[in-house]
């Protein structure tokens, strides 16, 4: 269940961050409300994840995957460009998340 909770936390964080951009500095009501609710859901499910997965590992996966996904949303939805160094950095994050999940015994329950 821990990785399901972590996945929900990641998705909620990406939705909340996307809504934060759409809220235009909390000046548009519905995206601002979605931001608050999304971050609350994300933090709740991240806290459930941390019951069984070490804090550093859970946070590394949550933040890394969130950065990768929100960068993709920025690129596709908001037409924000990523330069080569940004893409290389995101690639390193993907490799890091894979290494943690495939090789680390810290994620075992």
C-alpha positions as CSV (number, residue, x, y, z in Angstrom):
1,X,0.0,0.0,0.0
2,X,2.9,2.4,0.6
3,X,3.7,2.9,-3.0
4,X,0.0,3.4,-3.8
5,X,-0.1,6.1,-1.1
6,X,3.1,7.6,-2.5
7,X,1.6,7.6,-6.0
8,X,-1.5,9.4,-4.8
9,X,0.7,11.9,-3.0
10,X,2.7,12.6,-6.2
11,X,-0.3,13.0,-8.4
12,X,-2.0,15.3,-5.8
13,X,1.1,17.4,-5.6
14,X,1.3,17.7,-9.4
15,X,-2.3,18.7,-9.6
16,X,-1.9,21.2,-6.8
17,X,1.2,22.8,-8.3
18,X,-0.6,23.0,-11.7
19,X,-3.5,24.7,-10.0
20,X,-1.1,27.0,-8.2
21,X,0.2,28.3,-11.5
22,X,-3.4,28.7,-12.8
23,X,-4.5,30.6,-9.6
24,X,-2.3,33.5,-10.7
25,X,-1.0,34.3,-7.2
26,X,-4.2,33.0,-5.5
27,X,-6.2,35.7,-7.3
28,X,-8.5,33.2,-9.1
29,X,-10.8,31.3,-6.6
30,X,-11.2,27.8,-8.0
31,X,-7.6,27.1,-8.8
32,X,-6.6,28.5,-5.4
33,X,-9.0,26.1,-3.7
34,X,-7.7,23.2,-5.8
35,X,-4.2,24.1,-4.7
36,X,-5.0,24.0,-1.0
37,X,-7.0,20.8,-1.3
38,X,-4.4,19.2,-3.5
39,X,-1.5,20.0,-1.2
40,X,-3.5,18.7,1.8
41,X,-4.1,15.4,0.0
42,X,-0.5,15.2,-1.1
43,X,0.8,15.7,2.4
44,X,-1.7,13.4,4.0
45,X,-0.7,10.5,1.7
46,X,3.0,11.3,2.0
47,X,2.6,11.0,5.8
48,X,1.0,7.6,5.3
49,X,3.8,6.6,3.1
50,X,6.4,7.5,5.8
51,X,4.9,5.0,8.2
52,X,6.6,2.2,6.3
53,X,9.2,3.8,3.9
54,X,12.0,5.8,5.4
55,X,11.5,9.6,5.4
56,X,14.4,10.4,3.2
57,X,13.6,7.8,0.6
58,X,9.9,8.6,0.5
59,X,10.6,12.4,0.2
60,X,13.3,11.8,-2.5
61,X,10.9,9.8,-4.7
62,X,7.9,12.2,-4.0
63,X,9.9,15.4,-4.8
64,X,11.9,13.9,-7.7
65,X,8.9,12.4,-9.4
66,X,6.9,15.6,-8.7
67,X,9.6,17.7,-10.3
68,X,9.7,15.5,-13.4
69,X,6.0,15.4,-13.8
70,X,5.4,19.1,-13.2
71,X,8.2,20.0,-15.6
72,X,6.3,17.9,-18.2
73,X,3.0,19.7,-17.4
74,X,4.8,23.0,-17.7
75,X,6.2,21.9,-21.1
76,X,2.9,20.5,-22.5
77,X,0.3,22.8,-20.9
78,X,2.0,26.1,-20.2
79,X,4.4,25.9,-23.2
80,X,7.4,26.4,-20.9
81,X,10.7,25.5,-22.6
82,X,13.3,23.2,-21.0
83,X,16.9,23.7,-22.1
84,X,19.5,20.9,-22.4
85,X,20.9,21.3,-18.9
86,X,17.4,21.1,-17.5
87,X,16.7,18.0,-19.5
88,X,19.9,16.4,-18.4
89,X,19.1,17.2,-14.8
90,X,15.7,15.7,-15.1
91,X,17.2,12.6,-16.7
92,X,19.5,12.2,-13.6
93,X,16.4,12.4,-11.4
94,X,14.8,9.7,-13.4
95,X,17.9,7.5,-13.1
96,X,18.1,8.2,-9.4
97,X,14.5,7.2,-8.8
98,X,15.0,4.0,-10.7
99,X,18.2,3.2,-8.8
100,X,16.4,3.7,-5.4
101,X,13.4,1.6,-6.5
102,X,15.3,-1.2,-8.1
103,X,18.5,-1.5,-6.0
104,X,17.8,0.0,-2.6
105,X,16.7,-2.2,0.3
106,X,15.5,0.9,2.1
107,X,12.2,0.7,0.2
108,X,11.4,-2.8,1.2
109,X,8.6,-3.3,3.7
